[in-house]
Amino acid sequence: MSVRVRRVYEPPEPDDGVRVLVDRLWPRGLAKDAARVDEWPKGLTPSTELRRWYHADDRPYEEFRERYEAELAAPKAAELLDHVRELAGKGPVTLLTASKSPQTGHAEVLARLLED
Protein backbone atom coordinates (compact mmCIF):
# COMPACT_ATOMS: atom_id res chain seq x y z
CA MET A 1 0.00 0.00 0.00
CA SER A 2 1.45 3.35 -1.00
CA VAL A 3 0.17 6.42 0.86
CA ARG A 4 2.03 9.69 1.02
CA VAL A 5 1.34 13.20 2.24
CA ARG A 6 2.03 16.33 0.18
CA ARG A 7 1.12 19.97 0.33
CA VAL A 8 -1.73 20.71 -2.05
CA TYR A 9 0.17 23.75 -3.34
CA GLU A 10 2.90 21.52 -4.81
CA PRO A 11 2.35 20.69 -8.48
CA PRO A 12 0.83 17.27 -9.20
CA GLU A 13 3.30 14.48 -10.02
CA PRO A 14 2.67 11.47 -12.26
CA ASP A 15 3.17 9.01 -9.38
CA ASP A 16 0.62 10.72 -7.08
CA GLY A 17 -2.07 8.19 -7.97
CA VAL A 18 -5.44 9.18 -6.49
CA ARG A 19 -5.16 12.68 -5.02
CA VAL A 20 -7.31 13.08 -1.90
CA LEU A 21 -7.76 16.49 -0.27
CA VAL A 22 -8.01 15.96 3.48
CA ASP A 23 -8.72 19.56 4.57
CA ARG A 24 -12.21 20.70 5.52
CA LEU A 25 -11.87 24.02 3.68
CA TRP A 26 -10.67 24.56 0.13
CA PRO A 27 -7.06 25.89 0.16
CA ARG A 28 -6.81 29.65 -0.27
CA GLY A 29 -5.69 30.98 -3.60
CA LEU A 30 -5.71 27.62 -5.36
CA ALA A 31 -7.80 27.02 -8.46
CA LYS A 32 -9.66 23.72 -8.42
CA ASP A 33 -8.35 22.65 -11.81
CA ALA A 34 -4.73 23.36 -10.75
CA ALA A 35 -5.08 21.20 -7.62
CA ARG A 36 -6.20 18.14 -9.58
CA VAL A 37 -8.09 16.70 -6.62
CA ASP A 38 -9.80 13.37 -7.26
CA GLU A 39 -11.62 13.03 -3.93
CA TRP A 40 -12.51 15.40 -1.09
CA PRO A 41 -13.96 13.45 1.86
CA LYS A 42 -14.65 16.30 4.28
CA GLY A 43 -15.91 13.83 6.88
CA LEU A 44 -12.32 12.58 7.34
CA THR A 45 -11.07 15.94 8.53
CA PRO A 46 -10.73 16.92 12.19
CA SER A 47 -13.74 18.65 13.68
CA THR A 48 -13.68 22.43 13.91
CA GLU A 49 -13.46 22.13 17.69
CA LEU A 50 -10.46 19.83 17.54
CA ARG A 51 -8.71 21.99 14.96
CA ARG A 52 -9.19 25.10 17.09
CA TRP A 53 -8.04 23.27 20.23
CA TYR A 54 -4.87 22.03 18.54
CA HIS A 55 -3.87 25.42 17.14
CA ALA A 56 -4.48 27.27 20.41
CA ASP A 57 -1.61 27.59 22.85
CA ASP A 58 0.71 25.15 21.07
CA ARG A 59 -1.04 21.91 22.11
CA PRO A 60 0.90 18.60 22.12
CA TYR A 61 0.76 16.64 18.87
CA GLU A 62 0.35 13.27 20.61
CA GLU A 63 -2.82 14.41 22.38
CA PHE A 64 -4.15 15.84 19.11
CA ARG A 65 -3.43 12.51 17.40
CA GLU A 66 -5.32 10.56 20.08
CA ARG A 67 -8.34 12.89 19.92
CA TYR A 68 -8.37 12.79 16.12
CA GLU A 69 -8.17 9.00 16.04
CA ALA A 70 -11.17 8.93 18.40
CA GLU A 71 -13.10 11.12 15.94
CA LEU A 72 -12.12 8.80 13.09
CA ALA A 73 -13.70 5.88 14.94
CA ALA A 74 -17.18 7.39 14.45
CA PRO A 75 -19.21 5.42 11.87
CA LYS A 76 -19.24 7.99 9.04
CA ALA A 77 -15.54 8.80 9.37
CA ALA A 78 -14.65 5.09 9.65
CA GLU A 79 -16.58 4.42 6.43
CA LEU A 80 -14.68 7.18 4.61
CA LEU A 81 -11.38 5.90 6.00
CA ASP A 82 -12.22 2.42 4.70
CA HIS A 83 -12.97 3.90 1.27
CA VAL A 84 -9.58 5.62 1.09
CA ARG A 85 -7.96 2.41 2.37
CA GLU A 86 -9.61 0.56 -0.56
CA LEU A 87 -8.22 3.14 -2.99
CA ALA A 88 -4.75 2.68 -1.49
CA GLY A 89 -5.09 -1.08 -1.91
CA LYS A 90 -5.53 -0.56 -5.64
CA GLY A 91 -2.64 1.88 -6.17
CA PRO A 92 -0.86 4.97 -4.88
CA VAL A 93 -2.80 7.55 -2.88
CA THR A 94 -1.58 11.05 -2.09
CA LEU A 95 -3.18 12.86 0.84
CA LEU A 96 -3.20 16.59 0.16
CA THR A 97 -3.22 19.31 2.78
CA ALA A 98 -2.62 23.05 2.89
CA SER A 99 -0.86 22.70 6.23
CA LYS A 100 2.59 24.30 6.37
CA SER A 101 3.90 21.36 8.39
CA PRO A 102 2.08 18.22 7.19
CA GLN A 103 4.34 15.97 9.30
CA THR A 104 2.67 17.17 12.50
CA GLY A 105 -0.90 17.41 11.33
CA HIS A 106 -3.97 15.37 10.62
CA ALA A 107 -2.81 14.19 7.18
CA GLU A 108 0.09 12.33 8.79
CA VAL A 109 -2.29 10.69 11.26
CA LEU A 110 -4.46 9.55 8.35
CA ALA A 111 -1.47 8.24 6.41
CA ARG A 112 -0.31 6.18 9.39
CA LEU A 113 -3.80 4.74 9.92
CA LEU A 114 -4.12 3.85 6.24
CA GLU A 115 -0.80 2.03 6.20
CA ASP A 116 -1.63 -0.07 9.29
KOLMI-947343 format. One record per residue: residue in three letters; chain; x negated, y negated, z of N, C-alpha, C in turn. Coordinates in steps of 0.02 Angstrom, whole numbers, plus 50000, padded with zeros to 5 digits. Each point is the difference from the previous one (the first is absolute). Layout:
BEGIN
(rec 'ala'; 'A'; (X; Y; Z); (X; Y; Z); (X; Y; Z)),
...
This chain:
BEGIN
(rec 'met'; 'A'; (49958; 50059; 50000); (50042; 49941; 50000); (49955; 49938; 50000)),
(rec 'ser'; 'A'; (50013; 49954; 49956); (49960; 49940; 49994); (50042; 49938; 50015)),
(rec 'val'; 'A'; (49987; 49970; 50058); (50034; 49939; 50020); (49948; 49949; 50018)),
(rec 'arg'; 'A'; (50006; 49940; 49972); (49954; 49947; 50018); (50038; 49936; 50012)),
(rec 'val'; 'A'; (49967; 49954; 50033); (50029; 49935; 50016); (49961; 49946; 49964)),
(rec 'arg'; 'A'; (50036; 49954; 49967); (49968; 49944; 49966); (50042; 49937; 50012)),
(rec 'arg'; 'A'; (49967; 49944; 49993); (50037; 49937; 50002); (50039; 49992; 49935)),
(rec 'val'; 'A'; (50060; 49977; 50005); (50044; 49993; 49941); (49973; 49946; 49953)),
(rec 'tyr'; 'A'; (49959; 49956; 50025); (49972; 49946; 49958); (49943; 50024; 49955)),
(rec 'glu'; 'A'; (49973; 50060; 50014); (49948; 50028; 49957); (50032; 50025; 49936)),
(rec 'pro'; 'A'; (49965; 49993; 49944); (50030; 50023; 49937); (50011; 50076; 50000)),
(rec 'pro'; 'A'; (50053; 50023; 49968); (50012; 50073; 49996); (49942; 50035; 49966)),
(rec 'glu'; 'A'; (49988; 50062; 50023); (49947; 50042; 49970); (50032; 50062; 49971)),
(rec 'pro'; 'A'; (49970; 50029; 49949); (50029; 50060; 49968); (50011; 50059; 50048)),
(rec 'asp'; 'A'; (49958; 50006; 50051); (50007; 50058; 50045); (50043; 49985; 50061)),
(rec 'asp'; 'A'; (50039; 49946; 49998); (50045; 49983; 50056); (50057; 50051; 50007)),
(rec 'gly'; 'A'; (50020; 50030; 49946); (50057; 50045; 50003); (50064; 49960; 50013)),
(rec 'val'; 'A'; (50043; 50026; 50043); (50062; 49965; 50018); (49982; 49945; 50049)),
(rec 'arg'; 'A'; (50020; 49939; 49982); (49984; 49941; 50042); (50061; 49984; 50043)),
(rec 'val'; 'A'; (49991; 50004; 50066); (50055; 49992; 50047); (49987; 49939; 50044)),
(rec 'leu'; 'A'; (50042; 49949; 49994); (49994; 49941; 50043); (50029; 50018; 50068)),
(rec 'val'; 'A'; (49961; 49990; 50053); (50022; 50019; 50067); (50008; 49939; 50046)),
(rec 'asp'; 'A'; (50013; 49942; 49970); (50015; 49939; 50038); (50075; 49986; 49995)),
(rec 'arg'; 'A'; (50028; 49972; 50053); (50071; 49985; 50000); (50017; 49942; 49954)),
(rec 'leu'; 'A'; (49956; 49951; 49996); (50011; 49941; 49958); (49955; 50003; 49938)),
(rec 'trp'; 'A'; (50025; 49972; 49945); (49960; 49998; 49940); (49940; 49954; 50012)),
(rec 'pro'; 'A'; (49939; 50020; 49978); (49940; 49959; 50011); (50005; 49932; 49967)),
(rec 'arg'; 'A'; (49979; 49950; 50037); (50004; 49931; 49974); (49955; 49990; 49940)),
(rec 'gly'; 'A'; (50027; 49963; 49952); (49961; 49980; 49942); (49984; 50055; 49950)),
(rec 'leu'; 'A'; (50032; 50057; 50006); (49985; 50056; 49956); (50061; 50016; 49956)),
(rec 'ala'; 'A'; (49990; 49998; 49936); (50054; 50016; 49953); (50012; 50075; 50002)),
(rec 'lys'; 'A'; (50063; 50019; 49996); (50018; 50071; 50004); (49969; 50041; 49945)),
(rec 'asp'; 'A'; (49995; 49974; 49940); (49971; 50038; 49945); (49924; 50008; 50010)),
(rec 'ala'; 'A'; (49967; 49953; 50031); (49927; 50004; 50012); (49985; 50051; 50054)),
(rec 'ala'; 'A'; (50045; 50011; 50047); (49988; 50046; 50056); (50005; 50073; 49978)),
(rec 'arg'; 'A'; (50039; 50012; 49949); (50012; 50068; 49975); (50017; 50049; 50057)),
(rec 'val'; 'A'; (50053; 49982; 50036); (50024; 50041; 50055); (50051; 50050; 49973)),
(rec 'asp'; 'A'; (49989; 50064; 50017); (50046; 50053; 49978); (50056; 50012; 50050)),
(rec 'glu'; 'A'; (49985; 49993; 50064); (50050; 50012; 50052); (49990; 49948; 50055)),
(rec 'trp'; 'A'; (50056; 49982; 50033); (49998; 49951; 50054); (50048; 50023; 50055)),
(rec 'pro'; 'A'; (49981; 50049; 50040); (50044; 50026; 50053); (49996; 49956; 50063)),
(rec 'lys'; 'A'; (50041; 49949; 50002); (49998; 49952; 50056); (50012; 50033; 50068)),
(rec 'gly'; 'A'; (50036; 50056; 50000); (50014; 50034; 50062); (49940; 50034; 50031)),
(rec 'leu'; 'A'; (49943; 50001; 49965); (49938; 50028; 50027); (49958; 49948; 50036)),
(rec 'thr'; 'A'; (50020; 49938; 49994); (49959; 49946; 50030); (50016; 49991; 50074)),
(rec 'pro'; 'A'; (49953; 49972; 50037); (50014; 49988; 50071); (50059; 49951; 50008)),
(rec 'ser'; 'A'; (50037; 50008; 50053); (50055; 49954; 50014); (49973; 49930; 50010)),
(rec 'thr'; 'A'; (50043; 49951; 49991); (49981; 49931; 50010); (49975; 49990; 50072)),
(rec 'glu'; 'A'; (50034; 50031; 50047); (49980; 49993; 50071); (49930; 50028; 50011)),
(rec 'leu'; 'A'; (49986; 50058; 49972); (49934; 50030; 50009); (49946; 49958; 49966)),
(rec 'arg'; 'A'; (50014; 49976; 49941); (49952; 49957; 49964); (49984; 49938; 50041)),
(rec 'arg'; 'A'; (50051; 49968; 50026); (49989; 49939; 50040); (49962; 50016; 50063)),
(rec 'trp'; 'A'; (50017; 50056; 50033); (49964; 50019; 50060); (49926; 50010; 49986)),
(rec 'tyr'; 'A'; (49985; 50036; 49946); (49930; 50017; 49984); (49959; 49938; 49985)),
(rec 'his'; 'A'; (50029; 49951; 49966); (49962; 49941; 49979); (49998; 49946; 50053)),
(rec 'ala'; 'A'; (50035; 50010; 50055); (49998; 49951; 50055); (49946; 50020; 50050)),
(rec 'asp'; 'A'; (49960; 49955; 50019); (49951; 50010; 50053); (49952; 50057; 49989)),
(rec 'asp'; 'A'; (49983; 50015; 49937); (49949; 50050; 49985); (50011; 50066; 50035)),
(rec 'arg'; 'A'; (50056; 50032; 49986); (50020; 50064; 50031); (49954; 50057; 49978)),
(rec 'pro'; 'A'; (49993; 50051; 50041); (49956; 50057; 49982); (50030; 50042; 49943)),
(rec 'tyr'; 'A'; (49956; 50017; 49953); (50021; 50039; 49941); (50028; 50068; 50020)),
(rec 'glu'; 'A'; (49970; 50034; 50048); (50023; 50066; 50020); (50072; 49999; 50025)),
(rec 'glu'; 'A'; (50017; 49949; 50038); (50069; 49996; 50025); (50048; 49985; 49942)),
(rec 'phe'; 'A'; (49978; 49957; 49954); (50040; 49986; 49940); (50013; 50065; 49962)),
(rec 'arg'; 'A'; (49946; 50039; 49990); (50005; 50063; 49963); (50051; 50046; 50033)),
(rec 'glu'; 'A'; (49998; 50007; 50065); (50046; 50044; 50036); (50072; 49976; 49993)),
(rec 'arg'; 'A'; (50011; 49935; 50006); (50068; 49972; 49993); (50026; 50009; 49928)),
(rec 'tyr'; 'A'; (49956; 49989; 49952); (50019; 50007; 49930); (50016; 50073; 49983)),
(rec 'glu'; 'A'; (49961; 50046; 50025); (50013; 50071; 49988); (50068; 50020; 50031)),
(rec 'ala'; 'A'; (50017; 49970; 50056); (50065; 50014; 50031); (50056; 49974; 49954)),
(rec 'glu'; 'A'; (49991; 49942; 49970); (50050; 49974; 49953); (50007; 50046; 49939)),
(rec 'leu'; 'A'; (49943; 50027; 49977); (50001; 50043; 49941); (50034; 50067; 50013)),
(rec 'ala'; 'A'; (50011; 50016; 50063); (50034; 50063; 50017); (50076; 49994; 49993)),
(rec 'ala'; 'A'; (50026; 49940; 49993); (50072; 49990; 49990); (50020; 50034; 49934)),
(rec 'pro'; 'A'; (50061; 50026; 49996); (50020; 50039; 49941); (49989; 49967; 49932)),
(rec 'lys'; 'A'; (50020; 49937; 49991); (49993; 49968; 49935); (49926; 49991; 49982)),
(rec 'ala'; 'A'; (49960; 49977; 50048); (49929; 49991; 49987); (49967; 50067; 49986)),
(rec 'ala'; 'A'; (50018; 50052; 50038); (49971; 50066; 49989); (50016; 50027; 49931)),
(rec 'glu'; 'A'; (50060; 49986; 49976); (50020; 50021; 49932); (49958; 49965; 49948)),
(rec 'leu'; 'A'; (49989; 49935; 50009); (49958; 49962; 49953); (49928; 50024; 50002)),
(rec 'leu'; 'A'; (49975; 50015; 50059); (49932; 50025; 50008); (49993; 50067; 49964)),
(rec 'asp'; 'A'; (50050; 50043; 50006); (49999; 50064; 49965); (49999; 49990; 49924)),
(rec 'his'; 'A'; (50037; 49950; 49977); (50001; 49986; 49927); (49931; 49980; 49976)),
(rec 'val'; 'A'; (49967; 49956; 50036); (49933; 49978; 49979); (49951; 50059; 50007)),
(rec 'arg'; 'A'; (50010; 50042; 50050); (49958; 50060; 50007); (50008; 50046; 49939)),
(rec 'glu'; 'A'; (50062; 50006; 49976); (50012; 50040; 49939); (49964; 49971; 49940)),
(rec 'leu'; 'A'; (50003; 49933; 49993); (49964; 49967; 49946); (49925; 50015; 50004)),
(rec 'ala'; 'A'; (49973; 49996; 50061); (49929; 50012; 50010); (49982; 50073; 49985)),
(rec 'gly'; 'A'; (50047; 50045; 50009); (49988; 50070; 49985); (49994; 50012; 49925)),
(rec 'lys'; 'A'; (50028; 49954; 49961); (49999; 50008; 49927); (49942; 49964; 49967)),
(rec 'gly'; 'A'; (49969; 49953; 50036); (49945; 49961; 49970); (49981; 49942; 50046)),
(rec 'pro'; 'A'; (49954; 49959; 49977); (49976; 49945; 50042); (50055; 49949; 50017)),
(rec 'val'; 'A'; (49996; 49974; 50060); (50046; 49947; 50023); (49958; 49945; 50030)),
(rec 'thr'; 'A'; (50015; 49939; 49981); (49966; 49941; 50028); (50051; 49960; 50039)),
(rec 'leu'; 'A'; (49987; 49992; 50065); (50042; 49958; 50043); (49975; 49929; 49995)),
(rec 'leu'; 'A'; (50044; 49954; 49982); (49982; 49931; 49989); (50025; 49955; 50056)),
(rec 'thr'; 'A'; (49957; 49955; 50023); (50019; 49953; 50052); (49967; 49933; 49987)),
(rec 'ala'; 'A'; (50032; 49947; 50024); (49971; 49933; 49994); (49954; 49985; 50059)),
(rec 'ser'; 'A'; (49998; 50044; 50048); (49960; 49989; 50060); (49927; 49985; 49983)),
(rec 'lys'; 'A'; (49971; 49952; 50035); (49930; 49983; 49989); (49953; 50054; 50026)),
(rec 'ser'; 'A'; (50023; 50038; 50049); (49958; 50055; 50026); (50041; 50064; 50002)),
(rec 'pro'; 'A'; (50008; 50033; 49943); (50042; 50060; 49996); (49976; 50057; 50044)),
(rec 'gln'; 'A'; (49937; 50001; 50020); (49974; 50055; 50041); (50028; 49999; 50071)),
(rec 'thr'; 'A'; (50027; 49944; 50022); (50028; 49997; 50067); (50073; 49977; 49996)),
(rec 'gly'; 'A'; (50036; 50029; 49954); (50070; 49982; 49992); (50043; 50061; 49988)),
(rec 'his'; 'A'; (50062; 49987; 49984); (50048; 50054; 49992); (49986; 50044; 49940)),
(rec 'ala'; 'A'; (49971; 49973; 49947); (49985; 50041; 49941); (49951; 50056; 50017)),
(rec 'glu'; 'A'; (49953; 49986; 50043); (49952; 50051; 50020); (50033; 50054; 50042)),
(rec 'val'; 'A'; (50048; 49980; 50042); (50038; 50048; 50040); (50039; 50047; 49953)),
(rec 'leu'; 'A'; (50031; 49970; 49950); (50038; 50041; 49951); (49954; 50047; 49963)),
(rec 'ala'; 'A'; (49943; 49976; 49978); (49953; 50042; 49963); (49979; 50060; 50042)),
(rec 'arg'; 'A'; (49985; 49989; 50062); (49978; 50054; 50044); (50057; 50051; 50010)),
(rec 'leu'; 'A'; (50061; 49976; 50008); (50057; 50045; 50009); (50013; 50041; 49936)),
(rec 'leu'; 'A'; (49991; 49969; 49944); (50012; 50034; 49936); (49947; 50054; 49986)),
(rec 'glu'; 'A'; (49940; 49989; 50024); (49947; 50049; 49988); (50002; 50058; 50049)),
(rec 'asp'; 'A'; (50035; 49993; 50056); (50005; 50054; 50050); (50044; 50056; 49975)),
